[in-house]
Amino acid sequence: MGKDKIRHFRSKGNGHYFEPSASLRALGFYAEALGSDEARAKARALELNAAADEARRGGDQGPRPARALGGTLARFAEDLKASSEYADKSQARQDELDYSLNIILPVFGPSQIRAIKPAHVDLFYSTLRSQGSTHKAARVMKDLRYLLNRAVKFGLIAFNPALAVKVKQPAPRKLRWSADQVEAAIAAATAQGFHGAALALGIAYDTGLRPGDIRALTWGQVQDEKLALTQSKTGREIHCPLYPETVAAIRSYVASLGAIPLPSAPLIRTRRGRPYQKDRLARDIRAVLRLAGVPDQVQMRDLRRTVTAEEAEAGATAAEMTAGRGWSHRTGVKMQDTYAPASLEMARSAKAKRRAKT
């Protein structure tokens, strides 16, 4: 045996493995596929042996926490969540990805990534479609593709098997609020003491901000006649000008609190003066809309579409709407298909501009 032999390190065919003894398995160590790169495989084996020695000595480190086998999708997902790439994502994006992983990993987690074939993904997608909505299936498949694209980038596989499966995209929402519905909802909220919800609706109809960003607003982000914030979904910094009536509503609301809040204090609050959680705001808004006679299919998030469509119909340019929504210039035009689809008013505006030029 050579002096460079590494304990529990085995090479088989084109791969390398860590194969712990029975005593190590009793301490909580598991067999692990180390990949085909010999240098990296040996480095990992040395790391595991050092942890094993520490565990035998009864050091603070103790048994190695159970981890998924190397080369599996579960292990790859673990490594992703420990990476700077994951840490740099917004909290909203992390939550989306975690939601999808909770569905993906029970199915594909134990599988070696290279063993996942298009037929497996197709069966997974078909099951998603049979058990839930088109929207949910598309959302989960988007993140499966992301995960496997990352595996391609790292050289673990040559082709992303999820790309071979055609995914039906959900039909975009088209619902818009009328000005009367907004007015009725704010009036109902105020009458029932939902002053925070009333302000949230007013800000949403003024700025087109996402509900999550409105819920997270702080007093320090209210600057004269604008809001300055970083969007939770994209991490993009934006400045939203406010109409005078919205500024007045914010000042009146803050005055009703009895004291000027700290800059870091949440702006929008429940009837009990507590910061709004996601589900609580959604429930309060739904209660208000029912009192105002607004149909259940209309949601607060549809105000973003309403604002963008009204701006487009008024002649706002793509660049102007992009600034207001916090989109990048590259995606701004594409997003208009969702938030400001072509309408009769736009067609009339185009004809009027044509006539004005002739």
WOLINPE-V258253 format. One line per field, one symbol per residue. phi: phi as a letter, one per 30 degrees, with the letter a starting at -180 (. if undefined). Layout:
BEGIN
phi->???
END
This chain:
BEGIN
phi->.ddcdceicbcbicbbbcbddddddddjcbdbdcicdddddddddddddddddddddidddiddedbdddiddddddedddccdedddddddddddddedddcdddccedddedcdcedddddddddeddcadddddddddeddddddddddddidbcbdddddcdcddddddbdbdceddddddddddddcidddddddddddddciddedddddecddddbhcaccacdddciddbbcdcdeddeddddddddddjadddeddddcbddcicddceddddddddddddddidedddbedddddeddddddddjdddddddddciddddceddddddcbdebddddddddddddddc
END
